[in-house]
Protein backbone atom coordinates (compact mmCIF):
# COMPACT_ATOMS: atom_id res chain seq x y z
CA UNK A 1 0.00 0.00 0.00
CA UNK A 2 2.93 2.27 0.78
CA UNK A 3 3.29 4.08 -2.49
CA UNK A 4 -0.36 3.79 -3.48
CA UNK A 5 -0.75 7.38 -2.37
CA UNK A 6 0.90 9.93 -4.61
CA UNK A 7 2.79 12.95 -3.26
CA UNK A 8 0.54 15.97 -2.92
CA UNK A 9 0.91 19.62 -3.74
CA UNK A 10 -1.17 22.03 -1.65
CA UNK A 11 -1.20 25.81 -2.10
CA UNK A 12 -1.05 28.15 0.87
CA UNK A 13 -2.67 31.51 0.08
CA UNK A 14 -0.19 33.98 1.58
CA UNK A 15 -2.78 36.66 2.29
CA UNK A 16 -5.82 34.59 3.34
CA UNK A 17 -3.81 31.67 4.85
CA UNK A 18 -6.23 29.23 3.25
CA UNK A 19 -4.90 25.89 1.97
CA UNK A 20 -6.13 24.56 -1.36
CA UNK A 21 -7.25 21.82 -1.51
CA UNK A 22 -8.29 21.36 2.12
CA UNK A 23 -11.17 20.51 4.43
CA UNK A 24 -12.39 23.66 6.13
CA UNK A 25 -14.04 24.01 9.53
CA UNK A 26 -15.45 27.21 10.97
CA UNK A 27 -15.86 27.21 14.74
CA UNK A 28 -18.48 29.66 15.89
CA UNK A 29 -19.22 30.76 19.43
CA UNK A 30 -22.05 28.21 19.64
CA UNK A 31 -19.49 25.45 18.99
CA UNK A 32 -17.40 26.77 21.89
CA UNK A 33 -20.28 27.01 24.33
CA UNK A 34 -18.83 26.02 27.72
CA UNK A 35 -15.21 26.65 26.73
CA UNK A 36 -15.00 30.33 27.70
CA UNK A 37 -14.91 31.05 31.43
CA UNK A 38 -17.62 33.70 31.27
CA UNK A 39 -20.59 31.49 30.44
CA UNK A 40 -23.00 34.40 31.04
CA UNK A 41 -21.26 36.49 28.38
CA UNK A 42 -21.44 33.56 25.95
CA UNK A 43 -25.14 33.08 26.65
CA UNK A 44 -26.06 36.72 26.24
CA UNK A 45 -24.20 37.02 22.91
CA UNK A 46 -25.91 33.91 21.56
CA UNK A 47 -29.29 35.10 22.94
CA UNK A 48 -28.89 38.38 21.08
CA UNK A 49 -28.76 36.38 17.87
CA UNK A 50 -25.05 36.80 17.23
CA UNK A 51 -22.78 33.83 16.66
CA UNK A 52 -19.34 35.13 15.69
CA UNK A 53 -16.75 32.92 14.02
CA UNK A 54 -14.01 32.37 16.61
CA UNK A 55 -11.59 30.41 14.43
CA UNK A 56 -11.19 28.60 11.10
CA UNK A 57 -9.18 25.51 10.28
CA UNK A 58 -8.02 24.46 6.79
CA UNK A 59 -6.73 20.94 6.94
CA UNK A 60 -5.21 18.46 4.55
CA UNK A 61 -6.27 15.18 6.16
CA UNK A 62 -4.50 11.91 5.47
CA UNK A 63 -5.62 8.35 6.28
CA UNK A 64 -5.79 7.97 10.08
CA UNK A 65 -2.88 5.55 10.07
CA UNK A 66 0.59 5.26 11.57
CA UNK A 67 3.11 6.93 9.26
CA UNK A 68 0.95 9.73 7.89
CA UNK A 69 1.03 13.40 8.88
CA UNK A 70 -1.87 15.83 8.80
CA UNK A 71 -1.14 19.46 8.04
CA UNK A 72 -3.14 22.62 8.02
CA UNK A 73 -3.58 26.25 8.95
CA UNK A 74 -5.62 27.84 11.70
CA UNK A 75 -6.89 31.40 11.74
CA UNK A 76 -8.07 32.70 15.12
CA UNK A 77 -10.06 35.90 14.78
CA UNK A 78 -9.46 38.83 17.14
CA UNK A 79 -11.96 39.43 19.92
CA UNK A 80 -12.99 38.59 23.47
CA UNK A 81 -15.82 36.81 25.27
CA UNK A 82 -16.10 38.76 28.49
CA UNK A 83 -12.48 39.43 29.40
CA UNK A 84 -11.16 36.24 27.74
CA UNK A 85 -9.51 36.37 24.33
CA UNK A 86 -10.79 34.35 21.37
CA UNK A 87 -9.09 30.95 21.34
CA UNK A 88 -9.30 27.43 19.95
CA UNK A 89 -11.16 24.74 21.90
CA UNK A 90 -7.86 23.14 22.74
CA UNK A 91 -7.28 19.41 22.87
CA UNK A 92 -5.08 16.58 23.97
CA UNK A 93 -4.22 13.97 21.38
CA UNK A 94 -6.14 10.75 22.02
CA UNK A 95 -2.97 8.81 21.24
CA UNK A 96 -0.43 9.81 23.87
CA UNK A 97 2.61 9.14 21.67
CA UNK A 98 1.95 11.99 19.26
CA UNK A 99 3.03 15.58 19.04
CA UNK A 100 2.49 18.76 17.03
CA UNK A 101 4.54 21.43 15.30
CA UNK A 102 3.35 25.03 14.88
CA UNK A 103 4.79 27.75 12.69
CA UNK A 104 3.47 31.27 13.31
CA UNK A 105 2.44 33.07 10.10
CA UNK A 106 0.78 36.29 11.25
CA UNK A 107 -0.59 38.01 14.34
CA UNK A 108 0.10 37.81 18.00
CA UNK A 109 -0.69 34.61 19.89
CA UNK A 110 -0.15 32.72 23.09
CA UNK A 111 -0.20 28.94 23.28
CA UNK A 112 -1.44 27.43 26.51
CA UNK A 113 0.01 23.99 27.10
CA UNK A 114 -1.00 21.60 29.80
CA UNK A 115 0.01 18.13 30.89
CA UNK A 116 -2.47 15.50 32.10
CA UNK A 117 -1.11 15.97 35.61
CA UNK A 118 -1.78 19.70 35.64
CA UNK A 119 1.59 21.21 34.72
CA UNK A 120 1.19 24.21 32.47
CA UNK A 121 3.27 26.32 30.13
CA UNK A 122 2.56 29.39 28.05
CA UNK A 123 4.54 30.29 24.92
CA UNK A 124 4.28 33.30 22.62
CA UNK A 125 3.74 32.75 18.89
CA UNK A 126 4.07 35.42 16.22
CA UNK A 127 5.35 35.23 12.64
CA UNK A 128 8.45 33.04 12.55
CA UNK A 129 7.93 31.44 15.95
CA UNK A 130 8.06 27.67 15.85
CA UNK A 131 6.51 25.72 18.71
CA UNK A 132 7.13 22.05 19.42
CA UNK A 133 4.36 20.40 21.43
CA UNK A 134 5.86 17.13 22.72
CA UNK A 135 3.78 14.02 23.52
CA UNK A 136 1.37 14.41 26.42
CA UNK A 137 0.73 18.16 26.27
CA UNK A 138 -2.74 19.53 25.63
CA UNK A 139 -2.67 22.73 23.63
CA UNK A 140 -4.87 25.74 23.00
CA UNK A 141 -4.06 28.81 20.92
CA UNK A 142 -5.17 32.28 21.96
CA UNK A 143 -5.26 35.42 19.83
CA UNK A 144 -4.08 38.28 22.07
CA UNK A 145 -3.72 40.81 19.25
CA UNK A 146 -6.01 43.22 17.44
CA UNK A 147 -5.62 41.40 14.09
CA UNK A 148 -6.14 37.77 13.08
CA UNK A 149 -3.69 35.13 14.29
CA UNK A 150 -2.60 32.56 11.70
CA UNK A 151 -0.33 29.55 11.99
CA UNK A 152 0.66 26.39 10.11
CA UNK A 153 0.58 23.02 11.87
CA UNK A 154 1.47 19.35 11.40
CA UNK A 155 0.80 16.32 13.59
CA UNK A 156 0.59 12.53 13.27
CA UNK A 157 -2.56 11.58 11.33
CA UNK A 158 -3.40 8.81 13.82
CA UNK A 159 -3.12 11.14 16.86
CA UNK A 160 -6.87 11.68 17.31
CA UNK A 161 -8.42 14.52 19.30
CA UNK A 162 -9.57 14.49 22.90
CA UNK A 163 -11.64 17.66 23.31
CA UNK A 164 -13.70 16.14 26.12
CA UNK A 165 -11.02 16.35 28.82
CA UNK A 166 -10.63 20.04 28.05
CA UNK A 167 -14.38 20.67 28.02
CA UNK A 168 -14.79 18.87 31.37
CA UNK A 169 -11.78 20.18 33.25
CA UNK A 170 -10.87 23.38 31.41
CA UNK A 171 -7.33 24.66 31.12
CA UNK A 172 -5.60 25.67 34.34
CA UNK A 173 -4.87 29.13 32.92
CA UNK A 174 -7.01 31.75 31.22
CA UNK A 175 -5.73 34.49 28.94
CA UNK A 176 -7.61 37.70 29.66
CA UNK A 177 -7.43 41.43 29.21
CA UNK A 178 -7.43 43.28 32.53
CA UNK A 179 -6.62 46.96 32.99
CA UNK A 180 -5.81 47.13 29.28
CA UNK A 181 -3.14 44.43 29.56
CA UNK A 182 -2.88 40.81 28.43
CA UNK A 183 -2.72 38.62 31.52
CA UNK A 184 -2.36 34.87 32.03
CA UNK A 185 -4.30 34.11 35.20
CA UNK A 186 -5.35 30.99 37.12
CA UNK A 187 -8.67 29.45 36.13
CA UNK A 188 -10.78 29.35 39.33
CA UNK A 189 -12.98 26.61 37.85
CA UNK A 190 -10.14 24.34 36.73
CA UNK A 191 -10.50 20.82 38.10
CA UNK A 192 -7.18 19.24 38.97
CA UNK A 193 -8.49 15.67 39.17
CA UNK A 194 -6.88 13.52 36.49
CA UNK B 1 8.06 9.91 30.49
CA UNK B 2 5.43 11.62 28.36
CA UNK B 3 5.47 15.07 29.83
CA UNK B 4 9.09 14.92 30.95
CA UNK B 5 9.91 17.03 27.91
CA UNK B 6 8.72 20.60 28.03
CA UNK B 7 7.20 22.39 25.05
CA UNK B 8 9.83 24.22 23.02
CA UNK B 9 9.99 27.61 21.40
CA UNK B 10 12.29 27.92 18.37
CA UNK B 11 12.85 31.13 16.40
CA UNK B 12 12.88 31.15 12.62
CA UNK B 13 14.97 34.02 11.25
CA UNK B 14 12.79 35.37 8.45
CA UNK B 15 15.69 36.66 6.36
CA UNK B 16 18.36 34.00 6.96
CA UNK B 17 15.90 31.09 7.46
CA UNK B 18 18.05 29.83 10.31
CA UNK B 19 16.33 28.20 13.32
CA UNK B 20 17.51 29.03 16.81
CA UNK B 21 18.25 26.84 18.66
CA UNK B 22 19.07 24.13 16.13
CA UNK B 23 21.69 21.67 14.97
CA UNK B 24 23.26 22.90 11.76
CA UNK B 25 24.78 20.86 8.95
CA UNK B 26 26.55 22.27 5.92
CA UNK B 27 26.77 19.90 2.96
CA UNK B 28 29.64 20.75 0.68
CA UNK B 29 30.36 19.33 -2.76
CA UNK B 30 32.81 16.84 -1.22
CA UNK B 31 29.94 15.44 0.87
CA UNK B 32 27.91 14.96 -2.31
CA UNK B 33 30.67 13.25 -4.26
CA UNK B 34 28.94 10.61 -6.38
CA UNK B 35 25.50 12.20 -6.17
CA UNK B 36 25.73 14.48 -9.19
CA UNK B 37 25.57 12.76 -12.57
CA UNK B 38 28.62 14.55 -13.95
CA UNK B 39 31.29 12.95 -11.80
CA UNK B 40 34.03 14.51 -13.93
CA UNK B 41 32.72 18.02 -13.21
CA UNK B 42 32.63 17.20 -9.48
CA UNK B 43 36.19 15.89 -9.58
CA UNK B 44 37.61 18.86 -11.44
CA UNK B 45 35.96 21.40 -9.11
CA UNK B 46 37.31 19.57 -6.05
CA UNK B 47 40.72 19.19 -7.72
CA UNK B 48 40.87 22.94 -8.28
CA UNK B 49 40.66 23.39 -4.52
CA UNK B 50 37.05 24.60 -4.46
CA UNK B 51 34.45 22.93 -2.30
CA UNK B 52 31.25 25.01 -2.50
CA UNK B 53 28.46 24.67 0.05
CA UNK B 54 25.55 23.01 -1.77
CA UNK B 55 22.99 23.15 1.04
CA UNK B 56 22.50 23.85 4.74
CA UNK B 57 20.13 22.22 7.20
CA UNK B 58 19.00 23.70 10.54
CA UNK B 59 17.24 21.05 12.54
CA UNK B 60 15.52 20.80 15.87
CA UNK B 61 16.04 17.13 16.66
CA UNK B 62 13.89 15.24 19.14
CA UNK B 63 14.47 11.82 20.73
CA UNK B 64 14.42 9.16 17.99
CA UNK B 65 11.21 7.68 19.34
CA UNK B 66 7.66 7.03 18.17
CA UNK B 67 5.48 10.06 18.85
CA UNK B 68 8.06 12.79 18.30
CA UNK B 69 8.45 15.04 15.27
CA UNK B 70 11.65 16.59 13.98
CA UNK B 71 11.45 19.98 12.32
CA UNK B 72 13.88 22.20 10.49
CA UNK B 73 14.75 24.37 7.55
CA UNK B 74 16.86 23.64 4.49
CA UNK B 75 18.60 26.21 2.32
CA UNK B 76 19.79 24.98 -1.07
CA UNK B 77 22.19 27.42 -2.69
CA UNK B 78 21.89 28.32 -6.37
CA UNK B 79 24.31 26.75 -8.81
CA UNK B 80 25.05 23.78 -11.04
CA UNK B 81 27.53 20.91 -11.23
CA UNK B 82 27.92 20.39 -14.94
CA UNK B 83 24.38 20.85 -16.24
CA UNK B 84 22.73 19.57 -13.04
CA UNK B 85 21.27 21.98 -10.52
CA UNK B 86 22.39 22.05 -6.89
CA UNK B 87 20.27 19.68 -4.85
CA UNK B 88 20.05 17.76 -1.59
CA UNK B 89 21.44 14.23 -1.39
CA UNK B 90 17.91 12.91 -1.20
CA UNK B 91 16.83 9.99 0.94
CA UNK B 92 14.23 7.41 1.72
CA UNK B 93 13.13 7.09 5.32
CA UNK B 94 14.57 3.96 6.89
CA UNK B 95 11.20 3.33 8.55
CA UNK B 96 8.70 2.83 5.74
CA UNK B 97 5.70 4.09 7.75
CA UNK B 98 6.85 7.69 7.91
CA UNK B 99 6.27 10.76 5.83
CA UNK B 100 7.34 14.39 5.48
CA UNK B 101 5.76 17.81 5.12
CA UNK B 102 7.45 20.71 3.30
CA UNK B 103 6.49 24.37 3.29
CA UNK B 104 8.25 26.54 0.70
CA UNK B 105 9.67 29.77 2.16
CA UNK B 106 11.69 31.35 -0.65
CA UNK B 107 13.13 30.62 -4.06
CA UNK B 108 12.25 28.28 -6.86
CA UNK B 109 12.52 24.54 -6.34
CA UNK B 110 11.57 21.18 -7.71
CA UNK B 111 11.09 18.11 -5.56
CA UNK B 112 11.96 14.79 -7.10
CA UNK B 113 10.03 11.94 -5.53
CA UNK B 114 10.59 8.29 -6.14
CA UNK B 115 9.08 5.05 -4.92
CA UNK B 116 11.12 1.93 -4.14
CA UNK B 117 9.67 0.33 -7.26
CA UNK B 118 10.83 3.13 -9.54
CA UNK B 119 7.74 5.32 -9.91
CA UNK B 120 8.65 8.98 -9.94
CA UNK B 121 6.98 12.34 -9.50
CA UNK B 122 8.19 15.90 -9.70
CA UNK B 123 6.50 18.79 -7.90
CA UNK B 124 7.29 22.51 -7.91
CA UNK B 125 7.92 24.30 -4.61
CA UNK B 126 8.07 28.07 -4.17
CA UNK B 127 6.96 30.29 -1.30
CA UNK B 128 3.58 29.06 -0.03
CA UNK B 129 3.72 25.67 -1.70
CA UNK B 130 3.09 22.80 0.69
CA UNK B 131 4.23 19.32 -0.30
CA UNK B 132 3.09 16.12 1.37
CA UNK B 133 5.52 13.22 0.94
CA UNK B 134 3.52 10.09 1.85
CA UNK B 135 5.10 6.90 3.22
CA UNK B 136 7.43 5.11 0.83
CA UNK B 137 8.56 8.01 -1.34
CA UNK B 138 12.22 8.99 -1.49
CA UNK B 139 12.68 12.73 -1.91
CA UNK B 140 15.29 15.16 -3.16
CA UNK B 141 15.01 18.94 -3.44
CA UNK B 142 16.53 20.85 -6.34
CA UNK B 143 17.14 24.59 -6.60
CA UNK B 144 16.26 25.60 -10.16
CA UNK B 145 16.37 29.36 -9.50
CA UNK B 146 19.05 32.02 -9.46
CA UNK B 147 18.58 32.72 -5.72
CA UNK B 148 18.65 30.45 -2.68
CA UNK B 149 15.81 27.98 -2.13
CA UNK B 150 14.52 27.72 1.46
CA UNK B 151 11.85 25.51 2.97
CA UNK B 152 10.52 24.34 6.33
CA UNK B 153 10.06 20.62 7.03
CA UNK B 154 8.71 18.17 9.60
CA UNK B 155 8.86 14.38 9.78
CA UNK B 156 8.56 11.61 12.35
CA UNK B 157 11.63 11.63 14.62
CA UNK B 158 11.98 7.83 14.40
CA UNK B 159 11.88 7.83 10.56
CA UNK B 160 15.63 7.45 10.06
CA UNK B 161 17.46 8.22 6.82
CA UNK B 162 18.44 5.85 4.06
CA UNK B 163 20.90 7.78 1.88
CA UNK B 164 22.61 4.62 0.70
CA UNK B 165 19.85 3.48 -1.67
CA UNK B 166 20.02 6.86 -3.35
CA UNK B 167 23.80 6.87 -3.52
CA UNK B 168 23.83 3.35 -5.03
CA UNK B 169 20.93 3.60 -7.47
CA UNK B 170 20.54 7.35 -8.03
CA UNK B 171 17.22 9.00 -8.77
CA UNK B 172 15.50 8.04 -12.00
CA UNK B 173 15.30 11.70 -13.03
CA UNK B 174 17.85 14.50 -13.21
CA UNK B 175 17.06 18.21 -13.15
CA UNK B 176 19.32 20.00 -15.60
CA UNK B 177 19.67 23.19 -17.58
CA UNK B 178 19.76 22.60 -21.32
CA UNK B 179 19.42 25.27 -23.99
CA UNK B 180 18.83 27.80 -21.21
CA UNK B 181 15.79 25.90 -19.88
CA UNK B 182 15.12 23.81 -16.78
CA UNK B 183 14.50 20.23 -17.86
CA UNK B 184 13.65 17.06 -15.99
CA UNK B 185 15.32 14.25 -17.90
CA UNK B 186 15.84 10.51 -17.45
CA UNK B 187 18.97 9.46 -15.59
CA UNK B 188 20.89 7.14 -17.94
CA UNK B 189 22.76 5.65 -14.98
CA UNK B 190 19.70 4.92 -12.84
CA UNK B 191 19.56 1.30 -11.71
CA UNK B 192 16.03 -0.02 -11.56
CA UNK B 193 16.84 -3.08 -9.45
CA UNK B 194 15.03 -2.90 -6.09
Interface residues (C-beta under 8 A of the other chain):
Chain A: X2 X3 X5 X6 X7 X8 X9 X10 X11 X12 X13 X14 X19 X60 X62 X65 X66 X67 X68 X69 X71 X95 X96 X97 X98 X99 X100 X101 X103 X111 X113 X115 X116 X117 X119 X121 X123 X124 X127 X128 X129 X130 X131 X132 X133 X134 X135 X136 X137 X139 X152 X154 X155 X156
Chain B: X2 X3 X5 X6 X7 X8 X9 X10 X11 X12 X13 X14 X19 X60 X62 X65 X66 X67 X68 X69 X71 X95 X96 X97 X98 X99 X100 X101 X103 X111 X113 X115 X116 X117 X119 X121 X123 X124 X127 X128 X129 X130 X131 X132 X133 X134 X135 X136 X137 X139 X152 X154 X155 X156
